């Protein structure tokens, strides 16, 4: 298969599944060519991709083979990882017809198939069986309902604050912090510095001022520049009825007097945006937000940059 036959590589990759040596050859060629090169080839010859659409049922089929012991975990994981990488590309989304929900489903499946995912085998199998039922029906994973169980199954969550990727567009330092979830490195997502693999950003923390005043403007700019495929808009998960802070205070009475005041939103991908009434996001605020996240998701043990996140949220002093 010549490297310039991008459509053949991609067609075989999307439809070839996880079938042993054949898959290995396709994935190896795909990795040698590189995602950027493949997508550049797509943009230069879009007519060759007419009729080629991503079908999540192909993933369900290969997942079923894995659950029956007919496909190795590493082989399936490599394929899903590469599909997940493609699915986050606007070019891929534009011609493949993949929805945001399906892209999120691939990301969740990629996490679970990673050899470093620490859940006990029986819990992992239960989660994969649930995912298979959704995908086999052509439906995305119901992330808002599903992800809390994934987090609980992992045992102790290892959380890490991340650098703001959009500081070049705004003076948002200490006003917006993404918090990543890491697992022992075993695949393509390895962070060589820490020996950990960053696999998902389960929550972000914002000051109230930045969330209400600056973030909508930032997201609008990103959408205009083609760096974001949607705007903040008037979506359900920013409405007052989706503010999980209300139920958190009802379930945990010690939160009623907690400081700073907070809001807790969950988006359609099941990920949280925690808004604190504080001038900046510092270490204490991050620990407070991490405790809220653990309480909301029923997580009993977690660390933030190696510091234990206590299960009981106390007012900050």
C-alpha positions as CSV (number, residue, x, y, z in Angstrom):
1,X,0.0,0.0,0.0
2,X,1.7,3.2,-1.2
3,X,2.0,5.9,1.5
4,X,0.3,8.4,-0.8
5,X,-2.9,6.3,-1.1
6,X,-4.5,8.1,1.9
7,X,-8.0,7.0,1.0
8,X,-7.0,3.4,0.9
9,X,-5.2,3.6,4.2
10,X,-8.1,5.4,5.9
11,X,-10.7,3.2,4.3
12,X,-8.9,0.0,5.5
13,X,-8.3,1.6,8.9
14,X,-11.9,2.6,9.4
15,X,-13.4,-0.7,8.1
16,X,-10.6,-3.2,8.8
17,X,-11.3,-3.6,12.4
18,X,-9.0,-5.2,14.9
19,X,-8.1,-8.4,13.0
20,X,-4.7,-9.5,13.9
21,X,-1.8,-9.1,11.4
22,X,-3.9,-7.1,8.9
23,X,-4.8,-4.5,11.5
24,X,-1.2,-4.4,12.7
25,X,-0.1,-3.5,9.1
26,X,-2.7,-0.8,8.7
27,X,-2.0,0.7,12.1
28,X,1.8,0.6,11.5
29,X,1.4,2.3,8.2
30,X,-1.0,4.8,9.6
31,X,1.4,5.7,12.4
32,X,4.3,6.0,9.9
33,X,2.3,8.3,7.7
34,X,1.0,10.3,10.6
35,X,-2.4,11.7,11.3
36,X,-1.6,15.2,10.0
37,X,-0.4,13.8,6.7
38,X,-3.5,11.6,6.3
39,X,-5.8,14.6,7.0
40,X,-3.9,16.8,4.6
41,X,-4.4,14.2,2.0
42,X,-8.1,14.2,2.7
43,X,-8.4,17.9,2.4
44,X,-6.7,17.8,-1.0
45,X,-8.9,15.1,-2.5
46,X,-12.3,15.2,-0.7
47,X,-14.2,13.7,-3.6
48,X,-12.4,10.4,-3.1
49,X,-14.0,10.1,0.3
50,X,-17.6,10.5,-0.8
51,X,-19.7,7.8,0.7
52,X,-17.0,6.9,3.3
53,X,-18.6,7.5,6.7
54,X,-17.5,6.4,10.1
55,X,-19.8,3.8,11.5
56,X,-19.6,3.2,15.3
57,X,-21.0,-0.3,14.8
58,X,-17.6,-1.3,13.4
59,X,-16.2,-0.5,16.8
60,X,-19.0,-2.4,18.5
61,X,-18.2,-5.4,16.3
62,X,-14.5,-5.4,17.2
63,X,-15.3,-4.8,20.9
64,X,-17.6,-7.9,20.8
65,X,-14.7,-9.9,19.4
66,X,-12.5,-8.7,22.3
67,X,-15.1,-9.6,24.9
68,X,-15.2,-13.1,23.4
69,X,-11.5,-13.4,23.6
70,X,-10.9,-13.4,19.9
71,X,-9.0,-10.0,19.7
72,X,-6.1,-9.0,22.0
73,X,-6.6,-5.9,24.2
74,X,-3.4,-4.3,22.9
75,X,-4.4,-4.6,19.3
76,X,-7.9,-3.2,19.9
77,X,-6.5,-0.4,22.1
78,X,-4.1,0.7,19.4
79,X,-6.9,0.9,16.8
80,X,-9.3,2.8,19.2
81,X,-6.5,5.1,20.2
82,X,-5.9,6.1,16.6
83,X,-9.6,6.4,15.9
84,X,-9.9,8.6,19.0
85,X,-7.0,10.8,17.7
86,X,-8.8,11.2,14.3
87,X,-12.1,11.9,15.9
88,X,-10.8,15.0,17.7
89,X,-9.8,16.6,14.3
90,X,-12.3,19.1,12.8
91,X,-11.3,17.8,9.3
92,X,-12.3,14.2,10.3
93,X,-15.5,15.4,11.8
94,X,-16.4,17.5,8.7
95,X,-16.4,14.6,6.2
96,X,-16.9,11.5,8.4
97,X,-20.2,12.7,9.9
98,X,-19.1,11.6,13.4
99,X,-21.1,13.3,16.2
100,X,-19.6,14.9,19.3
101,X,-21.2,12.1,21.3
102,X,-19.6,9.4,19.3
103,X,-16.2,11.1,19.5
104,X,-16.6,11.2,23.3
105,X,-17.5,7.5,23.2
106,X,-14.3,6.7,21.5
107,X,-12.3,8.7,24.1
108,X,-14.0,6.8,26.9
109,X,-13.4,3.5,25.3
110,X,-9.7,4.4,24.6
111,X,-9.3,5.1,28.3
112,X,-10.8,1.8,29.4
113,X,-8.8,-0.2,26.9
114,X,-5.5,1.3,28.0
115,X,-3.3,-1.2,29.7
116,X,-2.7,1.2,32.5
117,X,-6.4,1.6,33.4
118,X,-6.5,0.4,37.0
119,X,-10.0,-1.0,37.4
120,X,-10.3,-4.6,38.5
121,X,-10.9,-7.0,35.5
122,X,-14.6,-7.8,36.4
123,X,-15.4,-4.1,36.6
124,X,-13.6,-3.3,33.4
125,X,-15.6,-6.1,31.6
126,X,-18.9,-4.8,33.0
127,X,-18.1,-1.3,31.7
128,X,-17.0,-2.6,28.3
129,X,-20.2,-4.6,28.0
130,X,-22.3,-1.5,28.7
131,X,-20.4,0.4,26.1
132,X,-20.9,-2.4,23.6
133,X,-24.6,-2.3,24.0
134,X,-24.7,1.4,23.3
135,X,-22.4,1.3,20.3
136,X,-24.1,-1.8,18.8
137,X,-27.3,0.1,18.8
138,X,-25.6,3.0,17.0
139,X,-25.9,5.2,20.1
140,X,-23.2,7.2,21.9
141,X,-22.2,6.4,25.5
142,X,-24.4,8.3,28.0
143,X,-21.3,9.9,29.4
144,X,-23.0,11.9,32.2
145,X,-24.4,8.8,33.6
146,X,-21.5,6.5,32.8
147,X,-18.3,8.4,33.8
148,X,-18.9,8.5,37.6
149,X,-18.8,4.7,37.7
150,X,-15.6,4.7,35.6
151,X,-14.0,7.1,38.1
152,X,-15.1,5.0,41.1
153,X,-13.8,1.8,39.5
154,X,-10.3,3.3,39.2
155,X,-9.8,3.3,43.0
156,X,-7.5,6.2,43.8
157,X,-7.7,9.0,41.2
158,X,-4.4,10.7,40.4
159,X,-5.2,14.3,39.4
160,X,-2.9,17.0,38.0
161,X,-3.4,20.7,37.2
162,X,-2.5,21.5,33.6
163,X,-1.2,24.5,31.9
164,X,-3.9,26.7,30.3
165,X,-3.7,25.9,26.5
166,X,-5.3,29.3,25.5
167,X,-3.2,31.8,27.6
168,X,-2.0,33.2,24.3
169,X,-5.5,34.5,23.7
170,X,-6.3,35.8,27.2
171,X,-4.8,36.9,30.5
172,X,-6.5,33.9,32.1
173,X,-3.6,32.8,34.3
174,X,-4.9,31.8,37.8
175,X,-8.5,32.3,36.6
176,X,-9.0,29.0,34.7
177,X,-7.3,25.7,35.4
178,X,-7.9,22.4,33.7
179,X,-7.3,19.3,35.9
180,X,-6.2,16.1,34.2
181,X,-6.6,12.5,35.2
182,X,-3.5,10.4,34.8
183,X,-2.9,6.6,34.8
184,X,0.3,4.5,34.7
185,X,1.8,5.1,31.2
186,X,1.4,2.2,28.8
187,X,0.4,3.6,25.5
188,X,0.7,6.5,23.1
189,X,-0.4,9.1,25.6
190,X,2.7,8.8,27.8
191,X,4.0,11.9,29.5
192,X,7.7,11.2,29.6
193,X,8.4,13.6,32.5
194,X,6.1,11.9,35.0
195,X,5.8,8.4,33.6
196,X,2.0,8.9,33.6
197,X,-0.4,9.0,30.8
198,X,-2.9,11.9,30.7
199,X,-6.1,10.4,29.4
200,X,-8.9,12.9,30.2
201,X,-9.7,16.3,31.8
202,X,-12.5,15.4,34.2
203,X,-13.0,18.9,35.4
204,X,-12.0,22.5,35.0
205,X,-12.0,25.3,37.6
206,X,-12.9,28.9,36.9
207,X,-13.3,32.1,38.9
208,X,-16.8,33.4,38.7
209,X,-15.7,36.6,36.9
210,X,-13.8,34.8,34.2
211,X,-16.6,32.2,33.7
212,X,-19.3,34.8,33.3
213,X,-17.5,37.6,31.6
214,X,-14.4,36.4,29.8
215,X,-15.0,32.7,28.9
216,X,-18.0,33.3,26.5
217,X,-15.9,35.9,24.6
218,X,-12.9,33.5,24.4
219,X,-15.0,30.6,23.1
220,X,-16.5,32.9,20.5
221,X,-13.1,33.9,19.3
222,X,-12.0,30.3,19.2
223,X,-15.0,29.3,17.1
224,X,-14.4,32.2,14.7
225,X,-10.8,31.1,14.2
226,X,-11.9,27.5,13.6
227,X,-10.2,26.2,16.8
228,X,-13.6,25.2,18.3
229,X,-16.5,23.7,16.4
230,X,-19.2,25.2,18.7
231,X,-19.9,28.3,20.7
232,X,-21.0,28.6,24.3
233,X,-24.5,29.4,23.2
234,X,-27.6,28.8,25.3
235,X,-27.0,25.2,26.1
236,X,-28.8,23.3,28.8
237,X,-25.7,22.5,30.9
238,X,-25.2,26.1,31.7
239,X,-28.7,26.7,32.9
240,X,-29.5,27.1,36.6
241,X,-31.3,23.8,36.8
242,X,-28.1,22.0,35.8
243,X,-26.2,23.6,38.7
244,X,-25.2,20.5,40.7
245,X,-24.2,22.7,43.6
246,X,-27.8,22.6,44.8
247,X,-27.9,18.9,45.2
248,X,-24.4,18.8,46.6
249,X,-25.4,21.1,49.4
250,X,-28.5,19.0,50.0
251,X,-26.5,15.8,50.3
252,X,-23.6,17.2,52.2
253,X,-24.7,19.6,54.9
254,X,-21.2,20.9,55.7
255,X,-21.1,22.4,52.2
256,X,-23.9,24.8,53.0
257,X,-21.5,27.1,54.8
258,X,-18.4,26.3,52.7
259,X,-16.3,29.0,51.3
260,X,-15.8,30.1,48.6
261,X,-19.3,29.9,47.1
262,X,-19.4,27.6,44.1
263,X,-21.4,26.4,41.1
264,X,-21.0,22.9,39.6
265,X,-22.0,22.3,36.0
266,X,-21.8,19.0,34.0
267,X,-21.6,19.1,30.3
268,X,-23.0,16.6,27.8
269,X,-19.7,14.8,27.8
270,X,-20.0,14.1,31.5
271,X,-17.2,16.5,32.4
272,X,-17.4,19.2,35.1
273,X,-17.0,22.9,35.1
274,X,-16.6,24.2,38.7
275,X,-17.0,27.9,39.2
276,X,-15.6,29.4,42.4
277,X,-16.4,32.9,43.8
278,X,-12.7,33.7,44.3
279,X,-10.4,36.3,42.7
280,X,-7.9,33.6,41.6
281,X,-7.5,29.9,41.4
282,X,-4.7,28.9,43.8
283,X,-3.7,25.6,45.4
284,X,-6.4,25.8,48.1
285,X,-9.1,26.5,45.6
286,X,-8.0,23.6,43.4
287,X,-8.1,21.2,46.4
288,X,-11.6,22.5,47.2
289,X,-12.7,21.9,43.7
290,X,-11.2,18.4,43.6
291,X,-13.1,17.5,46.8
292,X,-16.3,18.7,45.2
293,X,-15.6,16.6,42.2
294,X,-15.0,13.5,44.4
295,X,-18.2,14.1,46.4
296,X,-20.2,14.5,43.2
297,X,-18.9,11.3,41.7
298,X,-18.7,9.1,44.8
299,X,-14.9,8.9,44.6
300,X,-13.4,7.8,47.9
301,X,-9.7,8.4,47.3
302,X,-7.8,10.9,45.1
303,X,-4.6,12.9,45.0
304,X,-3.9,16.3,43.4
305,X,-0.2,16.6,42.5
306,X,0.5,13.9,45.1
307,X,-1.4,15.6,47.9
308,X,-4.3,13.6,49.3
309,X,-7.8,15.0,48.6
310,X,-9.7,14.5,51.7
311,X,-13.2,13.0,51.5
312,X,-14.8,15.7,53.6
313,X,-14.9,19.3,52.2
314,X,-14.2,21.9,54.9
315,X,-14.6,25.6,54.5
316,X,-11.4,27.3,53.3
317,X,-9.8,29.7,55.7
